[in-house]
Amino acid sequence: MKKDRDLLTGKIEKKRRERISNTTLLMTITVCTFICMYLLAMIIWQGGFLNPQQFLDLFNNNAYLLIIACGLTMVMISGGIDISGGGITALVTMVCVVYLEDHGGTVLGSLLISLGIGLAFGLLHGILVSYFEIQPFIVTLAGMFLASGMITIVSIAPRTASHEGFLVLKQARITLPGIGYYGKSGNFIPAQIEPGVVVAVAIVIIVAVLLKWTRFGRNLYAIGGNSHSALTLGIDVKRTKFFAYLIAGLLSGIGGYVYLLHTGAGDAANAAQAEMQAIASNIIGGTLLTGGVGNVIGTLFGMLSLKTITNIVIASGLTKPYYQSITTGLMLCFFILLQSLILAVREKGRVKLLPEWMRMKKNNKI
């Protein structure tokens, strides 16, 4: 009887210990860090941090970045990298503005163009990385330079969209009932979000579903964990990587259109360093550069943490751009060291949790 009880207890304990994966743990740390950071900012600096609109502006101003980061999450989980998101975004904004202003284009046509540009770059990257086995950093770096060069071919000077149909969409706002703030005159001002935020949140949900409940998502984890083991499991590594880059390119195109909806202008300087910020958002969110570990919800909170620390720096009176860069760099280093420490402790400790891809295989999900 005691033996049976001990056996049952051991099984329950084993199941409990295997319940939390590296992905879930790192994501939880990021979520808790963001919540503590924002609550601390509300207590110390108050002001705008108590204004719900400022919180929503984290989404309004960075919806395009979140979309790009979602695509990058899939690529990084597979063990790759993509640094072309900012260049593609800028190219989309310029091409769409020129199309709308100089060629009498339509809103639908400009949207299709943005999707086409994103798919073209994703197709190029996917083929070169997956089937020609060229280093992804080199391929996507070339893609970034290609996009940047094409911008100046389309138009050297910055352009502003004045298309009537586009302006209607750009100026649209979604009012959140019951959420807002009181102005200086005492009147209640409801909080609003831009249409791009809805698109970004929808993409986060779609990518989360892809990673969690589809074979494609589970294959990404397997490839990032160990591509040779994934190959022995019967996973088509090349095809999976190809679609990861293809989707990342598509999301960069969508991110470019969302950026255009936010700014209404095409410029070679648009989305400057967006690819670096997307990588930083992923790392802070718990996605490892080595692959096999990551979560798009963590990426969301990584982006929020990254932008919140920028607001905190500004609220502290350090308005110079280099202060923000220094703080971002320190924050990124902190999370990299924290993740390395946690993973090292888990690896050397008595309780060893299975990697994400092995846990899925054990549960017959691969």
Buried (B, 14 or more C-beta within 10 A) or exposed (E): EEEEEEEEEEEEEEEEEBEEBBBBBBBBBBBEBBEEBBEEBBEEBEEBBEBEBBBBBBBBBBBBBBBBBBBBBBBBBBBBBBBBBBBBBBBBBBBBBBBBBEEEBBBEBBBBBBBBBBBBBBBBBBBBBBEEEBEBEEBBBBBBEBBBEBBEEBBEEBBEBEBEEBBEBBEEEEEBEEBBBEEEEEEEEBBBBBBBBBBBBEBBEBBBEBBEEEBBBBBBBBBBBBBEBBBEBEBBBBBBBBBBBBBBBBBBBBBBBBBBBBBBBBBBEBBBEBBBBBBBBBBBBBBBBEBBBBBBBBBBBBBBBBBBBBBBBBBEEBEEEEBBEEBBEEBBEEBBEBBEEBBEEBEEEEEEBBBBBBBBBEEEBB
